[in-house]
């Protein structure tokens, strides 16, 4: 029997769960980073754009997203998935898929027709994940410049 995944808006009280999730994944805890990241997210996102997933009343995944207008020369309002994470112990249970689905439904409810995200060339698993959800390579080209230190 598949357990129900409960998705709700991200709140400041979710900070410890997100920090612990990353620490289980990477071995590094970054409380200052996540506190600032969530503060920034709350300041710029619409209320529906950052979500957490719960299973058995435990936060097991999150997505930080936002909406923006006329960014990068794009017409109209678009949504961005900036960060998505799932507790390593809860992967392969449909949690990330449910988070993206709820994010997409909320974006659509707000008249948004396009969602963007960035995935690294070496992140094959993430590329396959987004492809399975109907994401395709976009028309934009990513540019970067390495700065000497």
C-alpha positions as CSV (number, residue, x, y, z in Angstrom):
1,X,0.0,0.0,0.0
2,X,1.5,3.3,-1.1
3,X,1.4,6.0,1.6
4,X,-0.1,9.4,0.9
5,X,2.4,12.2,0.4
6,X,1.1,15.5,1.9
7,X,2.4,18.6,0.1
8,X,2.1,22.1,1.8
9,X,3.7,25.5,1.6
10,X,7.2,25.7,3.0
11,X,7.4,27.6,6.3
12,X,10.3,28.8,8.5
13,X,9.7,25.9,10.9
14,X,10.8,23.5,8.1
15,X,14.4,24.8,8.3
16,X,15.8,22.1,10.7
17,X,14.4,19.3,8.5
18,X,15.9,20.8,5.3
19,X,19.3,21.3,7.0
20,X,19.2,17.7,8.3
21,X,18.2,16.4,4.9
22,X,21.1,18.0,3.2
23,X,23.5,16.8,5.9
24,X,22.3,13.2,5.4
25,X,23.0,13.6,1.7
26,X,26.3,15.5,1.7
27,X,27.7,15.1,5.2
28,X,27.7,18.9,5.6
29,X,25.3,21.0,7.6
30,X,24.8,24.6,6.4
31,X,22.2,26.2,8.7
32,X,23.3,29.8,7.9
33,X,23.0,29.1,4.2
34,X,19.5,27.6,4.4
35,X,18.3,30.2,6.8
36,X,19.3,33.0,4.4
37,X,18.1,31.0,1.4
38,X,14.6,30.5,2.9
39,X,14.4,34.2,3.9
40,X,15.3,35.2,0.3
41,X,12.8,32.7,-1.0
42,X,10.0,34.1,1.2
43,X,10.8,37.6,0.1
44,X,10.6,37.0,-3.6
45,X,8.4,33.9,-4.2
46,X,4.7,33.8,-4.4
47,X,3.3,31.8,-1.4
48,X,2.6,28.8,-3.6
49,X,6.1,28.5,-5.1
50,X,8.1,26.8,-2.3
51,X,6.7,23.6,-0.9
52,X,7.5,20.7,1.4
53,X,6.4,17.1,1.2
54,X,5.5,15.2,4.3
55,X,5.2,11.4,4.8
56,X,4.0,10.2,8.2
57,X,4.1,13.8,9.5
58,X,7.8,14.1,8.7
59,X,9.3,16.5,6.2
60,X,10.9,14.3,3.5
61,X,11.3,16.7,0.6
62,X,11.1,20.3,-0.5
63,X,11.2,22.5,-3.6
64,X,12.2,26.2,-3.6
65,X,10.7,28.0,-6.6
66,X,9.6,31.4,-7.7
67,X,7.8,33.3,-10.4
68,X,9.2,36.1,-12.4
69,X,8.1,38.5,-15.1
70,X,10.1,39.3,-18.3
71,X,13.3,37.8,-17.0
72,X,16.1,37.1,-19.5
73,X,14.0,38.7,-22.2
74,X,11.3,36.1,-21.8
75,X,7.7,37.3,-22.5
76,X,5.3,37.2,-19.6
77,X,5.5,35.4,-16.3
78,X,7.3,32.2,-15.9
79,X,8.1,29.9,-13.0
80,X,11.4,28.6,-11.8
81,X,12.3,25.5,-9.9
82,X,15.5,26.6,-8.2
83,X,16.2,23.8,-5.7
84,X,14.6,20.4,-5.1
85,X,15.6,17.9,-2.5
86,X,14.4,14.6,-1.1
87,X,15.6,12.9,2.0
88,X,17.9,10.0,0.8
89,X,15.9,7.5,3.0
90,X,12.7,8.4,1.1
91,X,13.9,8.5,-2.5
92,X,12.2,6.6,-5.3
93,X,8.8,6.9,-3.6
94,X,7.4,9.6,-5.9
95,X,8.1,12.5,-3.5
96,X,10.0,14.8,-6.0
97,X,7.4,14.0,-8.7
98,X,4.6,15.0,-6.3
99,X,6.4,18.2,-5.4
100,X,6.9,19.2,-9.1
101,X,3.4,18.2,-10.0
102,X,2.0,20.4,-7.2
103,X,4.3,23.3,-8.2
104,X,3.2,23.0,-11.8
105,X,-0.5,22.9,-10.9
106,X,-0.1,26.0,-8.7
107,X,1.8,27.8,-11.5
108,X,-0.9,26.9,-14.0
109,X,-3.6,28.1,-11.6
110,X,-1.8,31.5,-11.6
111,X,-1.8,31.7,-15.4
112,X,1.8,30.6,-15.9
113,X,2.5,28.6,-19.0
114,X,6.2,27.8,-18.7
115,X,8.4,26.3,-15.9
116,X,12.2,26.5,-16.1
117,X,15.0,24.8,-14.2
118,X,18.7,24.3,-14.6
119,X,20.4,20.9,-14.4
120,X,24.1,20.3,-14.7
121,X,25.5,18.4,-17.6
122,X,26.8,15.7,-15.3
123,X,23.5,15.3,-13.4
124,X,22.2,12.4,-15.5
125,X,19.7,11.3,-12.9
126,X,18.2,14.8,-12.6
127,X,18.1,15.1,-16.4
128,X,16.2,11.8,-16.6
129,X,13.8,12.8,-13.8
130,X,12.8,16.1,-15.4
131,X,12.5,14.4,-18.8
132,X,10.1,11.9,-17.4
133,X,8.0,14.8,-16.1
134,X,7.8,16.3,-19.6
135,X,10.6,18.9,-19.4
136,X,12.6,19.3,-22.5
137,X,15.8,21.2,-23.4
138,X,14.8,24.8,-23.7
139,X,15.7,27.4,-26.3
140,X,17.9,29.4,-24.0
141,X,21.7,28.9,-23.8
142,X,23.5,28.9,-20.5
143,X,26.6,31.1,-20.5
144,X,29.2,31.5,-17.7
145,X,32.5,33.1,-17.2
146,X,35.1,31.8,-14.7
147,X,36.7,34.6,-12.7
148,X,40.3,34.5,-11.6
149,X,40.9,34.9,-7.9
